[in-house]
Amino acid sequence: MNKFLQYIPWVGFALMQAMNIPNVIKAIQTGESMPIASVTMLIIALCCYLVDAISRNCKLHIVSSIIGIVSNLTVLFFIY
């Protein structure tokens, strides 16, 4: 059972990152997404979480933050 419980955070991470997929697709197809200020604030927040995750050496949060930053930078790229 403990082995199973180790994978629950990774499942949550996958679901949270999958949430960004529709935003990225919409930005690529139409150039529309959340307001630029919201995306920028989200990227800054993810950078803060990344610094914290690195300081705690938490692989799950490091990977999650990096993927979130990349996906939101992709959205920003296609908005402009």
Residue, then its C-alpha position, 0 to 999 in steps of 0.5 A: m500500500n505504501k508503494f501505491l501512495q508514493y504515486i498519488p502525488w505524481v498522478g496529481f501532478a499529471l492531472m494538473q499539468a494536463m489542465n494546461i494542454p487546452n490553453v496551449i492548444k487554444a493559443i496555438q490555434t487562435g492566438e487567444s488565451m488568458p490575459i497576458a498579465s494572468v499568464t505572466m503572474l502564473i509564470i512568476a509564481l511557478c518560478c517562486y515554487l521552483v526555487d523552493a522545490i530546488s531548495r528542498n530537493c523535491k523532484l516532483h515539484i521541480v519537474s512540475s514547476i518546470i513543465g508549468i513554466v514551459s507550457n505557460l511560456t508557450v502560451l505567451f509565445f503564441i499570444y504575441 
